Amino acid sequence: MKSNALIAGLVVVGISLGTAWAIRGQFGHEQGAAWAGAIGSLSILLIAKRGDWYNRAFKATLAGALGWGIGGIMSYGAVVGYGRDVEFVNVYYGLFMLFVIGGLYGFMGGGLFGLALADGTQGEKVNWPQLIVEMTVGAILFYFFLIEQFGWLMTPPRSELWAASLGMASALTWYLVRSGYYAPLRVAVFAGLGGGFGFALGNFLQVLGHVSGVSFNFWNVMEYSLGFFGGAGMAYGTFTSRWGEVKEKQSRNSTLFPLLFLVLLIPYIVWDQSFETEGLSKTFDSIGAEPGMVKEVQWVALLLVLVLTGVWVYRYYSQKGTSATYTYTDILTFFLGHFALYIVYSLLITGAFLSTYRIEQYLYLVNLLVIALLIGKVKSGFTERGVAVREWSAGLVGVVVLIALLSFIAISTHDELPHAQKRFNQLQARK
């Protein structure tokens, strides 16, 4: 019974982050990833159904959002192209590098989310300023040595900020280990394994989808795969770890900053960076929208953020006393509302509210309905499985071998595909 509950919890969280990450494809970069990371983090809190976690829900959600969002600095467009090549060395390299990129997304997202949950449960509180400084220094050192000194380029001539992300993840690991935060470490590891495998598998599915000739957005399938497995991994790490009880009350004022960051700053940056006139005009012209529709969409999108910010601040800050006390219903309401806004943003920016040319957009609504129906019925218990380096290493080796198998299958299904990239040109070398 516990096993079934765990699997159900993993699936619901996977669908939540998978859907949000697919939506993130319309927005990209750090801000889009952060919004998706917030959705995944909230879904875990709702599946866990721990009353002592609800009061720190906004802090934990912000930590998860920032962790997943950091990875948005990495470039992977060319890496996806390697997976579309016809030579094994290029395809395997592409899928394995996507495993690294997806792994960094998940590791930092899961690690910071778990650290926020564990904050103060082991005596001393997390020294967040120190951790931020260490991760910043790690990013600078790794980028300088790996890229500037050693020239270990993943995706030339594009950005190599994966090295900075690797430096931040390494600094986070060292902080977790030396501070004894093994539950957050476990969340980070499994979120990383899930996100990495999901990204590699997604690229494989994208290639097969293109070969099949089916008219569908298979890039979106790749994004959904990263989010689904990354979310499931983060949930697995959470539900198989031991967490101390949070006894400290959260003051109302301590909630305001993370709340505003989630509901105002991240959505506003998404609006500012994505709803620009030139891009919207091209989209709406292609579907025959009336002149002036672009401005209307821009204003509607902005007003939605401002109005909902007022609603959330009133409900979760102004109405509270000196201490912030939240219930399951409070967090569920915020989760569904914040998730729905992200879907509405996707419908607006793609013009899917005017035209059915983007069929996958309506699947987001179906996913949200499924999640809303299931999330209250699923409760995953907690089991402690500890830190198992041998098992984790074996899992890593298994994923590496599986990626090789996927690469062999991929190159046997097609000739040269459009937008294929070559990192190593074996054919020219043989000539």
Number of C-alpha atoms within 10 A of each C-alpha: 6 12 10 11 16 21 17 19 28 26 18 26 33 28 26 32 30 33 29 31 32 27 27 27 17 17 21 19 19 22 26 27 29 32 31 26 34 29 27 36 30 28 27 28 24 25 25 20 17 16 16 18 22 23 24 25 22 26 22 26 31 26 27 30 32 25 27 32 25 21 28 22 18 21 18 21 12 19 27 27 22 29 32 30 27 22 22 19 19 25 32 24 21 30 30 23 23 27 26 21 28 29 30 30 33 36 36 33 36 35 33 27 29 29 25 22 26 23 20 16 16 15 7 9 12 19 10 12 9 11 17 14 13 19 24 16 16 22 22 17 16 21 23 15 13 16 18 11 10 10 11 14 16 21 20 11 8 14 14 20 21 26 25 26 27 24 23 28 25 20 20 23 22 16 19 22 12 9 12 12 20 22 27 29 29 28 30 33 25 28 33 30 27 30 33 31 28 28 31 32 24 26 30 23 19 22 24 18 17 18 14 11 8 10 9 14 15 19 19 22 23 26 23 27 30 33 36 30 32 36 37 29 29 35 31 24 26 30 24 19 21 17 19 14 15 19 10 11 13 15 16 18 15 15 20 17 12 20 21 18 15 22 20 20 16 21 27 18 14 23 20 12 14 18 23 14 11 9 13 21 17 11 15 21 13 10 15 10 15 9 11 10 14 25 15 10 17 19 12 14 20 16 12 15 21 15 11 16 19 15 13 19 17 12 13 20 19 14 11 15 11 12 15 20 18 17 14 16 12 13 20 18 12 17 19 18 14 21 22 16 16 22 20 19 25 21 20 19 23 19 23 19 14 13 14 12 12 15 13 17 22 14 12 25 15 12 17 19 12 14 18 16 11 15 19 14 11 20 19 24 16 16 14 13 13 14 14 9 9 9 10 15 11 11 14 14 12 12 19 16 12 15 23 19 12 18 28 17 14 24 21 11 12 16 12 12 15 10 12 17 23 21 18 14 12 13 8 7 7 6 5
